[in-house]
């Protein structure tokens, strides 16, 4: 539900978020109260010592105070369990209860301070009583400090601006006032997000690129979050419901309901060839990560294998440059690719915003010059990822709309300038002029590799690119079609990154709003069932969470509760259709690069077990990645080591003539 309004400002917590913290505090208070009561009843005869009257009074007042607090917290928990996410009416007394609970902290703090002072006076009483009171004082201060930390966490810097319109929304304002209000909120939100990002990335630097990235990221976050009145737990509940809804849809489909395009023999042969190439070049994409990924993949033997290389100095012997721990990186690269020192033309681990590490090597097995671009490994890379505006590329490829992801395009342009202006590619082809140019990368590196290949194609018409788990929001529609001739993307399972774009995030937000608006269960039940379902599986929740077909309502209409989920009449929202939301001009729909091979898991292998997972490969259309799928593997499927294991399995199975079935679940229509 919308955030609560207390002390004249909105807070990032809802009235139905207090079930679990309240129950935890209630359990602790009850045990504490029983312990203090037992201590007093069993040892009150031993309080006739010096200072014993004060301690006896302290215990009696504490017992009464704890009883009042227990009653108040019990009421808070009971009220918080009522209603649903979008029906806060049964919880309208919550604010009064919270005022009472917060007021009780004052006598509790005073009494905890007095208890500490009395104990500090070295009271000569029974040791058990003294130790019990010391424990009481310690617990009191722990709870008080925890409450202060919680208040800081749920503090909303924009709460003072949003509180004046908690329930009426923008309906009492005309369109001009509503637009001005929303514009002011967005400006304030951008400033708040920029401050947060600068604080989190304080060690990144403060050059021009970094400042631009800060502004771009802040604007993206403010655009996405400033027009809804949701708290974090609402989003968690919505994601839980969406996951179960997706599983319900998949389970209810009959095999013949799934549309499948069975590939012919030429496509199968092409798929086998490209899978073999992906299997080979994935080693270079993984090598670009350097020693951290190598140690992660080989936790017991990796350090021993590359330890000697960390102490060697070969930069005088070969034209290689890099950042810190270059030699550790070099050792891991050699072990990952299986190449020799002389096969590497250039290695750079220079890492800044819009400037990615990369390596250039001669691959004699495939007779290719390989350029491998590293994926996300630092805060600088994350800022590059989040610079999600669209910018126009200067290309000579005959394509009209040459727009792409700004941050990734800037990173690709940096690598391009290094390769061309510094003569790195010229040096490589002077050694092996008959070799083919191949550009590879994983994640952010895959996106940069794809854009880099497009930039290089005019000079190197035979260039090929293998993009592993690339981001969806990368290329314009026309560039996407153009890239099919020379780029192959590989996607594993439910990997979220190949489905991630500003347009898809807007669509996900719309689906979250819709699913929680029509859920008839309280939030704590949704979260409890969701945790059990994610950890242990079972049957997805069949509670109504969506309205079907023509019964889908407009979420701008009043919901069950007193407040709308949309803040102040956001002009960017319209829930009248099921299509993804129209994005502003700054964030047009973008698409993944090239033809897409999807490694899809067959059957189920448990929630977190990978050993028994079986995969099949098939060509897929970009539309199959037009919605974000929710699940426990949406993040793990993106990890390069998991992708490499799945690719090993698929290539081995296909080599053994274990062909994939014609059907698949990748065409499931996710509402």
C-alpha positions in Angstrom: 0.0 0.0 0.0 1.1 3.6 -0.1 3.6 4.7 2.5 2.3 5.8 5.9 2.1 9.4 6.8 3.4 10.2 10.3 4.5 13.5 11.7 3.3 15.3 8.6 5.5 13.4 6.1 5.4 10.1 4.1 7.7 7.2 5.2 9.0 4.3 3.1 7.0 1.8 5.1 3.3 0.7 4.9 0.9 -0.1 7.7 1.0 -3.8 6.7 4.8 -4.0 7.0 4.8 -4.3 10.8 3.7 -7.9 11.1 7.1 -9.5 11.0 9.1 -6.9 12.9 6.2 -6.5 15.4 6.0 -10.3 16.0 9.8 -10.4 16.5 9.7 -7.6 19.0 6.6 -9.1 20.7 8.4 -12.5 21.1 11.5 -10.8 22.6 9.4 -8.6 24.9 7.3 -11.5 26.2 10.4 -13.6 27.0 12.0 -10.5 28.6 8.9 -9.8 30.6 8.6 -13.4 31.9 12.3 -13.3 32.8 12.0 -10.0 34.7 8.9 -11.2 36.5 10.5 -14.5 37.5 13.6 -12.6 38.6 11.5 -10.3 40.8 9.3 -13.0 42.3 12.2 -15.3 43.1 14.7 -12.7 44.4 12.6 -9.9 45.9 13.6 -11.1 49.4 17.2 -10.4 48.5 16.6 -6.8 47.7 16.9 -5.5 51.3 20.5 -4.6 50.6 21.9 -1.1 50.1 20.2 0.4 47.1 17.8 -2.6 47.0 14.7 -0.3 47.2 15.7 1.5 44.1 16.3 -1.8 42.2 13.0 -3.2 43.5 11.2 0.0 42.2 13.1 -0.3 38.9 11.9 -3.9 38.4 8.3 -3.2 39.3 8.1 -0.2 37.0 9.9 -2.1 34.2 7.4 -5.0 34.5 4.5 -2.6 34.2 6.1 -0.7 31.3 6.9 -3.9 29.5 3.3 -5.1 29.9 2.0 -1.8 28.4 4.5 -2.1 25.5 3.5 -5.8 24.9 -0.2 -4.8 24.7 0.6 -2.0 22.3 2.9 -4.1 20.0 0.2 -6.9 20.0 -2.3 -4.4 18.8 0.0 -3.1 16.1 0.6 -6.7 14.9 -3.1 -7.5 14.9 -4.0 -4.3 13.0 -1.1 -4.8 10.5 -2.5 -8.2 9.6 -5.8 -6.8 8.5 -6.9 -5.8 5.0 -4.9 -6.2 1.8 -2.1 -4.3 0.1 -4.5 -1.9 -1.6 -7.2 -1.9 1.1 -5.7 -0.1 4.1 -9.1 0.8 5.5 -9.1 -1.9 8.3 -5.7 -0.5 9.3 -6.7 3.1 9.7 -5.9 3.1 13.4 -2.3 2.1 12.8 -1.0 5.7 12.9 -2.5 6.3 16.4 -1.0 3.0 17.7 2.4 4.0 16.3 2.2 7.4 18.0 1.5 5.5 21.3 4.3 3.1 20.7 6.8 5.8 19.9 5.7 7.7 23.0 6.5 4.7 25.1 10.1 4.9 24.0 10.6 8.0 26.1 9.9 6.4 29.5 11.8 3.3 28.3 14.9 5.3 27.5 14.6 7.2 30.8 14.2 4.0 32.8 17.1 2.3 30.9 19.3 5.3 31.7 18.3 5.2 35.4 19.0 1.4 35.5 22.5 2.0 34.0 23.1 4.7 36.6 22.1 2.6 39.5 24.2 -0.3 38.4 27.1 2.0 37.9 26.8 3.0 41.6 28.1 -0.5 42.5 25.0 -1.7 44.3 25.8 -4.4 46.9 23.0 -6.8 46.2 22.5 -10.4 45.1 24.7 -11.1 42.0 21.8 -12.7 40.1 19.6 -9.7 40.5 22.4 -7.3 39.5 23.2 -9.4 36.4 19.5 -9.6 35.5 19.2 -5.9 35.6 22.4 -5.4 33.6 20.9 -7.7 30.9 17.7 -5.7 31.0 19.5 -2.4 30.5 21.5 -3.9 27.6 18.4 -5.3 25.9 16.6 -2.0 26.3 19.4 -0.1 24.6 19.7 -2.6 21.8 16.0 -2.3 21.0 16.2 1.5 21.2 19.2 1.7 18.9 17.6 -0.8 16.5 14.5 1.4 16.4 16.5 4.5 15.6 18.3 2.6 12.8 15.0 1.4 11.4 13.6 5.0 11.4 16.7 6.1 9.5 16.2 3.3 6.9 12.5 4.0 6.3 13.0 7.8 6.2 11.9 9.2 2.8 13.7 12.4 1.9 10.8 13.3 -0.4 8.2 12.5 2.3 7.6 16.1 3.2 6.7 17.0 -0.4 4.4 14.0 -0.9 2.6 14.1 2.5 0.2 17.0 1.7 -1.5 14.8 -0.9 -1.9 11.5 0.8 -5.3 10.5 -0.1 -7.0 12.9 -2.4 -4.3 12.5 -5.0 -4.2 14.8 -8.0 -8.0 14.7 -8.6 -8.6 18.0 -6.8 -6.0 19.7 -9.0 -6.4 20.8 -12.6 -4.1 19.3 -15.3 -1.6 22.2 -15.2 -1.2 22.0 -11.4 -0.9 18.3 -11.5 1.8 18.5 -14.2 3.7 21.1 -12.2 3.4 19.0 -9.0 4.7 15.9 -10.8 7.5 17.9 -12.4 8.6 19.3 -9.1 8.6 15.9 -7.5 10.7 14.4 -10.3 13.2 17.2 -10.0 13.5 16.7 -6.2 13.7 12.9 -6.7 16.5 13.3 -9.3 18.5 15.5 -6.8 17.9 12.9 -4.0 19.0 10.0 -6.2 22.1 11.8 -7.4 23.1 12.5 -3.8 22.6 8.8 -2.9 24.6 7.6 -5.9 27.4 10.0 -5.2 27.6 8.8 -1.7 27.6 5.1 -2.7 30.2 5.7 -5.4 32.3 8.2 -3.5 35.5 6.3 -4.4 34.8 6.3 -8.2 36.2 9.8 -9.0 34.8 13.0 -10.2 35.8 13.5 -13.9 33.4 14.6 -16.6 32.3 11.1 -17.6 31.6 10.2 -14.0 29.5 13.4 -13.4 27.5 12.7 -16.6 26.9 9.1 -15.4 25.7 10.3 -12.0 23.2 12.6 -13.6 22.0 9.9 -16.1 21.6 7.3 -13.4 19.8 9.6 -11.1 17.4 10.7 -13.8 16.7 7.0 -14.7 15.9 6.1 -11.1 13.7 9.2 -10.6 11.8 8.6 -13.8 11.2 5.0 -12.7 10.3 5.4 -9.1 8.9 8.9 -8.6 5.4 8.3 -10.1 4.3 5.4 -7.8 3.5 5.3 -4.2 4.9 1.8 -3.3 7.1 0.7 -0.5 9.9 -2.0 -1.0 7.7 -4.7 0.5 5.0 -4.0 -2.0 7.4 -4.6 -4.8 8.6 -7.9 -3.1 5.0 -9.1 -2.8 4.3 -8.1 -6.4 7.4 -10.1 -7.7 6.3 -13.1 -5.6 2.8 -13.0 -7.1 4.1 -12.6 -10.6 6.4 -15.6 -10.3 3.6 -17.8 -9.1 1.3 -16.4 -11.8 3.9 -17.2 -14.5 4.2 -20.8 -13.2 0.5 -21.1 -13.1 0.2 -20.1 -16.7 3.0 -22.5 -17.8 1.5 -25.4 -15.8 -1.9 -24.9 -17.2 -0.7 -25.0 -20.8 -1.1 -28.2 -22.8 1.9 -29.2 -25.0 -0.1 -28.5 -28.1 -0.9 -25.0 -26.9 2.8 -24.0 -27.1 3.7 -22.5 -30.4 6.8 -24.0 -31.7 8.7 -23.6 -34.9 10.7 -26.7 -35.5 14.0 -25.9 -37.3 14.9 -27.6 -40.5 18.1 -29.5 -41.1 20.0 -26.4 -42.4 19.0 -24.4 -39.3 20.1 -27.3 -37.1 23.4 -27.5 -38.8 23.9 -23.8 -38.4 22.9 -24.0 -34.7 25.4 -26.8 -34.1 28.2 -24.7 -35.8 27.3 -21.6 -33.9 27.1 -23.5 -30.6 30.5 -24.8 -31.2 31.8 -21.3 -31.8 30.0 -20.0 -28.7 31.6 -22.8 -26.7 35.0 -21.9 -27.9 34.8 -18.1 -27.7 33.1 -18.1 -24.3 36.5 -18.9 -22.9 37.8 -15.5 -24.1 34.8 -13.7 -22.7 35.4 -15.3 -19.3 39.2 -14.6 -19.5 38.5 -10.9 -19.9 37.3 -10.9 -16.2 40.8 -11.7 -15.1 41.8 -13.4 -11.9 38.6 -12.8 -9.8 36.4 -15.0 -12.0 39.2 -17.6 -12.3 39.5 -17.9 -8.5 35.7 -18.0 -8.2 35.5 -20.9 -10.7 38.5 -22.7 -9.1 38.3 -21.9 -5.4 40.7 -24.7 -4.3 43.3 -24.8 -7.0 43.0 -21.4 -8.8 45.3 -19.4 -6.4 48.0 -22.1 -6.6 47.9 -22.2 -10.4 48.2 -18.4 -11.0 50.2 -17.6 -7.8 53.6 -17.8 -9.6 52.4 -15.5 -12.5 51.4 -12.8 -10.0 55.1 -12.3 -9.1 56.5 -12.3 -12.7 57.2 -9.3 -14.8 56.7 -9.8 -18.5 55.5 -6.3 -19.6 59.0 -5.5 -20.8 58.9 -8.5 -23.0 55.5 -8.0 -24.5 53.5 -4.9 -25.4 50.9 -5.3 -22.7 49.5 -2.6 -20.4 47.0 -2.8 -17.6 45.9 -1.8 -14.1 46.6 -3.3 -10.7 47.4 -7.1 -10.4 48.0 -7.3 -14.2 50.2 -10.3 -13.8 47.6 -12.2 -11.8 45.1 -11.3 -14.5 47.6 -12.5 -17.2 48.1 -15.8 -15.4 44.4 -16.4 -15.2 43.9 -15.4 -18.8 46.5 -17.9 -19.9 44.9 -20.7 -18.0 41.4 -19.9 -19.2 42.2 -19.6 -22.9 45.0 -22.1 -23.2 47.0 -19.6 -25.3 50.7 -18.8 -25.0 52.2 -15.4 -24.0 53.2 -14.6 -27.5 49.6 -15.0 -28.7 48.5 -11.8 -26.9 48.7 -8.5 -28.7 47.3 -6.3 -26.0 45.7 -6.5 -22.6 44.3 -3.6 -20.8 42.6 -3.5 -17.3 42.2 0.2 -17.3 38.7 0.7 -15.8 36.8 4.0 -15.6 33.2 5.1 -16.4 32.6 4.5 -20.1 36.0 2.8 -20.4 36.1 -1.0 -20.2 39.0 -3.4 -19.9 39.7 -5.6 -23.0 42.2 -7.9 -24.5 43.3 -8.8 -28.0 44.7 -12.2 -28.9 45.6 -14.4 -31.8 43.5 -17.6 -31.8 45.4 -20.0 -34.0 42.8 -22.8 -33.6 40.0 -20.7 -35.2 42.4 -18.5 -37.2 40.9 -15.4 -35.7 41.9 -12.1 -34.0 39.8 -12.1 -30.9 38.8 -8.9 -29.1 37.2 -9.7 -25.7 35.6 -7.0 -23.7 35.0 -7.4 -19.9 31.6 -7.3 -18.3 30.5 -5.6 -15.1 33.0 -5.9 -12.3 33.1 -2.5 -10.6 31.1 0.5 -9.6 32.4 2.3 -12.7 30.9 -0.5 -14.9 27.6 -0.2 -13.0 27.4 3.5 -13.8 28.1 2.6 -17.4 25.2 0.1 -17.3 22.8 2.6 -15.8 23.5 5.4 -18.3 20.5 4.0 -20.2 19.5 6.9 -22.4 19.5 6.4 -26.2 22.1 8.1 -28.3 22.7 8.2 -32.1 25.8 6.5 -33.4 27.8 7.9 -36.3 27.9 4.9 -38.6 28.3 4.3 -42.3 26.1 1.2 -42.6 23.1 2.4 -44.5 20.8 2.1 -41.5 18.5 5.1 -40.8 17.9 4.8 -37.0 21.4 4.2 -35.6 20.6 4.7 -31.9 21.9 2.6 -29.0 22.3 2.5 -25.3 24.4 5.6 -24.3 26.7 4.1 -21.7 27.5 1.0 -23.7 28.0 3.0 -26.9 30.4 5.3 -25.1 32.3 2.2 -23.8 32.4 0.6 -27.3 33.7 3.9 -28.8 36.5 4.0 -26.2 37.6 0.4 -27.2 37.2 1.3 -30.9 39.5 4.3 -30.6 42.1 2.2 -28.7 42.0 -0.6 -31.3 42.1 1.7 -34.4 43.9 4.9 -33.3 46.6 3.0 -31.2 47.2 0.6 -34.1 46.3 -2.5 -32.0 44.3 -4.2 -34.7 46.8 -3.2 -37.4 49.5 -4.9 -35.3 47.5 -8.0 -35.0 46.7 -8.3 -38.7 50.3 -7.5 -39.6 51.1 -10.8 -37.8 48.2 -12.8 -39.2 46.7 -11.0 -42.2 44.5 -13.9 -43.2 42.8 -14.2 -39.9 39.1 -13.2 -39.2 38.2 -10.6 -36.6 35.9 -11.9 -33.8 34.6 -9.7 -31.0 33.2 -11.3 -27.8 32.0 -10.3 -24.4 29.7 -11.2 -21.6 26.9 -9.0 -20.0 28.0 -5.4 -20.3 31.0 -6.7 -22.3 28.6 -8.4 -24.7 26.7 -5.2 -25.3 29.9 -3.3 -25.9 31.2 -6.1 -28.1 28.1 -5.9 -30.3 28.2 -2.1 -30.7 32.0 -2.4 -31.3 31.4 -5.0 -34.1 28.9 -2.7 -35.7 31.5 0.1 -35.6 34.2 -2.1 -37.1 32.2 -3.7 -39.8 32.8 -1.0 -42.4 36.6 -1.5 -42.1 36.4 -5.3 -41.4 33.4 -6.7 -43.4 34.1 -10.2 -42.2 33.8 -9.3 -38.5 31.9 -11.7 -36.3 30.5 -11.1 -32.8 29.5 -13.5 -30.1 27.5 -11.7 -27.3 27.0 -13.8 -24.2 24.0 -12.7 -22.0 23.8 -9.2 -23.6 21.4 -6.6 -22.3 18.1 -6.3 -24.1 18.0 -2.5 -24.1 20.9 -2.1 -26.6 20.1 -1.4 -30.2 17.3 0.3 -32.2 15.0 -1.9 -34.2 16.9 -1.2 -37.5 20.3 -1.8 -36.0 19.0 -5.0 -34.4 17.9 -6.3 -37.9 21.2 -5.2 -39.4 23.2 -7.0 -36.7 21.6 -10.4 -37.5 24.1 -10.8 -40.3 27.2 -11.0 -38.1 26.2 -11.2 -34.4 25.1 -14.2 -32.4 23.8 -13.8 -28.9 23.6 -16.6 -26.3 21.0 -16.5 -23.5 20.6 -19.0 -20.7 17.3 -19.8 -19.1 15.5 -17.0 -17.3 18.5 -14.7 -17.2 17.1 -11.2 -16.4 19.8 -9.1 -18.3 18.8 -10.2 -21.8 15.2 -9.2 -20.8 16.3 -5.9 -19.1 15.5 -2.6 -20.7 13.8 0.6 -19.6 10.7 -0.4 -21.6 10.6 -3.8 -20.0 11.1 -2.3 -16.5 8.2 0.0 -17.1 6.1 -3.0 -18.2 7.2 -4.9 -15.1 6.1 -2.0 -12.9 2.8 -1.9 -14.6 2.4 -5.7 -14.0 3.4 -5.3 -10.3 0.8 -2.5 -9.8 -1.9 -4.6 -11.5 -1.1 -7.8 -9.7 -1.1 -6.3 -6.2 -4.1 -4.1 -6.9 -6.2 -7.2 -7.5 -4.8 -9.5 -4.8 -7.2 -10.5 -2.1 -4.7 -11.7 0.5 -2.8 -9.7 3.2 0.8 -8.9 2.4 2.3 -11.1 5.2 0.6 -14.2 3.8 1.8 -13.4 0.3 5.4 -13.1 1.6 5.2 -16.2 3.8 3.9 -18.3 1.0 6.3 -16.7 -1.5 9.3 -17.5 0.6 8.2 -21.1 1.0 7.5 -21.4 -2.7 10.9 -20.0 -3.7 12.8 -22.2 -1.2 11.0 -25.5 -1.4 8.6 -25.3 -4.4 5.1 -26.7 -4.2 1.9 -25.4 -5.8 1.8 -21.8 -6.9 -0.8 -19.6 -5.2 -4.1 -19.8 -7.1 -5.6 -16.7 -5.5 -7.0 -14.2 -8.0 -4.2 -11.8 -8.9 -5.2 -10.7 -12.4 -8.4 -9.6 -14.1 -8.8 -11.4 -17.4 -9.4 -10.0 -20.8 -11.9 -7.1 -20.9 -12.4 -7.0 -17.2 -9.0 -5.4 -16.6 -9.6 -2.1 -15.0 -7.8 1.2 -15.1 -5.6 1.4 -12.1 -6.1 5.2 -12.0 -9.6 4.5 -10.6 -10.0 4.3 -6.9 -8.9 1.0 -5.4 -10.2 -0.8 -2.4 -8.3 1.4 -0.1 -8.1 5.1 0.6 -5.1 5.9 -1.6 -4.1 5.2 -5.2 -0.9 3.4 -6.1 0.0 6.2 -8.5 1.5 9.3 -7.1 -0.1 12.7 -8.1 -1.4 11.6 -11.5 1.8 10.6 -13.3 1.3 11.6 -16.9 3.5 8.7 -18.1 1.1 6.0 -17.1 -1.8 4.4 -19.0 -3.2 1.0 -18.1 -5.7 0.7 -20.9 -3.7 -1.9 -22.8 -1.5 -4.9 -22.2 1.3 -3.7 -24.5 4.5 -2.3 -22.8 4.3 1.3 -21.8 5.2 4.0 -24.2 8.6 5.3 -23.2 9.7 8.9 -23.4 11.8 9.9 -26.4 14.9 9.7 -24.2 14.2 6.0 -23.6 12.8 4.5 -26.8 12.4 0.7 -27.1 15.7 -1.0 -27.7 16.5 -4.6 -28.7 19.2 -7.2 -28.1 21.9 -7.8 -30.8 21.9 -10.3 -33.6 20.4 -13.7 -33.8 19.6 -15.3 -30.4 20.4 -18.8 -29.2 18.4 -19.7 -26.1 19.7 -22.4 -23.8 16.5 -23.5 -22.1 16.3 -25.7 -19.1 14.3 -28.9 -19.6 12.1 -30.1 -16.7 12.9 -29.0 -13.2 16.2 -29.4 -11.3 15.1 -28.0 -8.0 15.2 -24.5 -6.8 19.0 -24.1 -6.4 20.4 -27.4 -7.6 22.4 -27.2 -10.8 24.0 -30.6 -11.0 21.0 -32.3 -12.6 19.9 -29.5 -14.9 19.6 -30.4 -18.6 19.4 -27.8 -21.3 18.5 -27.7 -25.0 19.4 -25.0 -27.5 17.1 -23.4 -30.1 17.0 -20.3 -32.2 14.7 -17.7 -30.6 13.1 -14.4 -31.7 13.7 -11.3 -29.7 10.0 -11.1 -28.8 10.5 -14.1 -26.5 12.6 -11.8 -24.3 10.2 -8.9 -24.3 9.0 -9.5 -20.7 11.0 -10.0 -17.5 10.5 -13.5 -16.0 10.6 -13.8 -12.2 12.3 -16.8 -10.6 15.1 -17.9 -8.3 17.4 -18.4 -11.3 16.8 -15.0 -13.0 20.1 -13.8 -11.5 22.2 -17.0 -11.3 21.5 -17.8 -15.0 23.5 -14.6 -15.8 26.7 -15.7 -14.0 29.4 -16.6 -16.5 30.5 -19.8 -14.7 26.8 -21.0 -14.8 26.6 -20.2 -18.5 29.8 -22.0 -19.2 28.6 -25.1 -17.4 25.3 -25.1 -19.3 27.1 -24.5 -22.6 29.4 -27.4 -21.9 26.4 -29.6 -21.2 24.5 -28.6 -24.3 27.5 -29.0 -26.6 28.3 -32.5 -25.1 24.7 -33.6 -25.5 24.4 -32.5 -29.1 27.7 -34.1 -29.9 26.2 -37.3 -28.6 23.2 -36.8 -30.9 20.8 -36.0 -28.0 18.6 -33.6 -30.1 16.2 -31.2 -28.4 12.4 -31.9 -28.5 10.4 -29.7 -30.8 8.3 -28.1 -28.0 9.5 -25.7 -25.5 8.3 -23.3 -22.8 10.0 -20.2 -24.0 6.9 -19.0 -25.7 4.8 -18.8 -22.6 2.7 -15.7 -22.7 3.4 -13.9 -19.4 0.6 -11.5 -18.4 
